Amino acid sequence: MRKLKKDLPVLGKEDRQAPYDAKKLEKVTVYTQSEFGLSFVKREVKLICAGVMEWAQYKDAFYLKYLEKRKRIPTANVYGYKPNFVICEGWDCPEPDDTFEYDYSTPGMTVKKSKYPSFDPNYKTDFDSMIERWEEKGLINVLIDVREK
């Protein structure tokens, strides 16, 4: 069942610090925008907890704590301003479409350029259509969808 941000539990400090058994965690794939706003990246993780919490000036920031594939130390992210990501079931999800175009090549060097400038709204449009296309083909099963429509 797909959960939207409004359907997620409100997390307290004890929820975020609860112990976990790494062998029993659910394997998921997280698609989120890169730090530089140029593309969307895929992370294969074991989900520890996900929910909504108060953070700084945001009353409903999204909190995500996970263990990355082949890592031992968990990572936690708080998405306050305009969170934009999707969590899918399993680790066999497709790679995101490349957002760079080939420009030119010389021996020992290849130059690529991005399709759009950083944080361009077209990245989100491309991401939304990519997710919809994968869902129609049955390539992904979306568990949590935190995107603005």
URBEL-V290328 format. One record per residue. N is the residue number from 1. RES is the residue in one small letter. SS is DSSP state (H for helix, E for strand, L for the rest). PHI is phi in whole degrees, -180 to 180 (* if undefined). NEAR is the number of other C-alpha atoms within 8 Angstrom. Layout:
N_RES_SS_PHI_NEAR ; N_RES_SS_PHI_NEAR
//
This chain:
1_m_L_*_4 ; 2_r_L_-76_7 ; 3_k_E_-108_10 ; 4_l_E_-100_9 ; 5_k_H_-55_11 ; 6_k_H_-69_5 ; 7_d_H_-91_6 ; 8_l_L_-83_10 ; 9_p_L_-72_7 ; 10_v_E_-85_7 ; 11_l_L_-100_10 ; 12_g_L_-102_7 ; 13_k_H_-60_6 ; 14_e_H_-66_7 ; 15_d_H_-68_7 ; 16_r_H_-74_9 ; 17_q_L_-109_6 ; 18_a_L_-66_6 ; 19_p_L_-68_4 ; 20_y_L_-144_6 ; 21_d_L_-110_6 ; 22_a_H_-59_6 ; 23_k_H_-75_4 ; 24_k_H_-105_5 ; 25_l_L_-78_10 ; 26_e_E_-79_8 ; 27_k_E_-82_11 ; 28_v_E_-137_13 ; 29_t_E_-116_14 ; 30_v_E_-111_12 ; 31_y_E_-107_11 ; 32_t_E_-143_10 ; 33_q_E_-72_11 ; 34_s_L_-67_9 ; 35_e_L_-63_5 ; 36_f_L_-97_7 ; 37_g_L_71_10 ; 38_l_L_-95_15 ; 39_s_L_-165_10 ; 40_f_E_-110_12 ; 41_v_E_-115_9 ; 42_k_E_-110_10 ; 43_r_E_-126_8 ; 44_e_E_-95_11 ; 45_v_E_-139_13 ; 46_k_E_-106_13 ; 47_l_E_-78_13 ; 48_i_E_-91_11 ; 49_c_E_-159_9 ; 50_a_E_-145_11 ; 51_g_E_180_12 ; 52_v_E_-110_13 ; 53_m_E_-150_12 ; 54_e_E_-81_9 ; 55_w_E_-152_10 ; 56_a_L_51_5 ; 57_q_L_-87_5 ; 58_y_E_-97_9 ; 59_k_E_-80_8 ; 60_d_E_-134_9 ; 61_a_E_-73_13 ; 62_f_E_-92_13 ; 63_y_E_-111_13 ; 64_l_E_-135_12 ; 65_k_E_-122_13 ; 66_y_E_-150_12 ; 67_l_E_-117_13 ; 68_e_E_-68_12 ; 69_k_L_-57_7 ; 70_r_L_67_4 ; 71_k_L_-123_7 ; 72_r_L_-110_6 ; 73_i_L_-102_5 ; 74_p_L_-69_9 ; 75_t_E_-118_8 ; 76_a_E_-127_8 ; 77_n_E_-128_7 ; 78_v_E_-118_9 ; 79_y_E_-110_9 ; 80_g_L_-97_10 ; 81_y_L_-91_6 ; 82_k_L_48_7 ; 83_p_L_-63_10 ; 84_n_L_-148_9 ; 85_f_E_-158_11 ; 86_v_E_-134_13 ; 87_i_E_-114_12 ; 88_c_E_-115_13 ; 89_e_E_-74_11 ; 90_g_L_83_9 ; 91_w_L_-109_9 ; 92_d_L_-101_4 ; 93_c_L_-82_9 ; 94_p_L_-70_5 ; 95_e_L_-76_5 ; 96_p_L_-65_8 ; 97_d_L_-62_5 ; 98_d_L_-71_6 ; 99_t_L_-102_8 ; 100_f_E_-112_8 ; 101_e_E_-112_9 ; 102_y_E_-68_8 ; 103_d_E_-104_8 ; 104_y_E_-161_7 ; 105_s_E_-139_7 ; 106_t_E_-129_6 ; 107_p_L_-56_4 ; 108_g_L_86_4 ; 109_m_E_-151_6 ; 110_t_E_-124_9 ; 111_v_E_-109_8 ; 112_k_E_-123_9 ; 113_k_E_-129_8 ; 114_s_E_-77_9 ; 115_k_L_-69_7 ; 116_y_L_-135_8 ; 117_p_L_-70_7 ; 118_s_L_-56_7 ; 119_f_L_58_8 ; 120_d_L_-69_10 ; 121_p_H_-61_6 ; 122_n_H_-66_7 ; 123_y_H_-61_12 ; 124_k_H_-66_8 ; 125_t_H_-60_8 ; 126_d_H_-63_8 ; 127_f_H_-64_9 ; 128_d_H_-60_8 ; 129_s_H_-68_8 ; 130_m_H_-65_10 ; 131_i_H_-63_8 ; 132_e_H_-62_8 ; 133_r_H_-63_8 ; 134_w_H_-67_10 ; 135_e_H_-66_11 ; 136_e_H_-61_7 ; 137_k_H_-82_6 ; 138_g_L_77_7 ; 139_l_L_-81_9 ; 140_i_L_-135_9 ; 141_n_L_-122_8 ; 142_v_E_-76_12 ; 143_l_E_-95_11 ; 144_i_E_-131_11 ; 145_d_E_-121_12 ; 146_v_E_-119_10 ; 147_r_L_-132_9 ; 148_e_L_-81_6 ; 149_k_L_-91_2
//
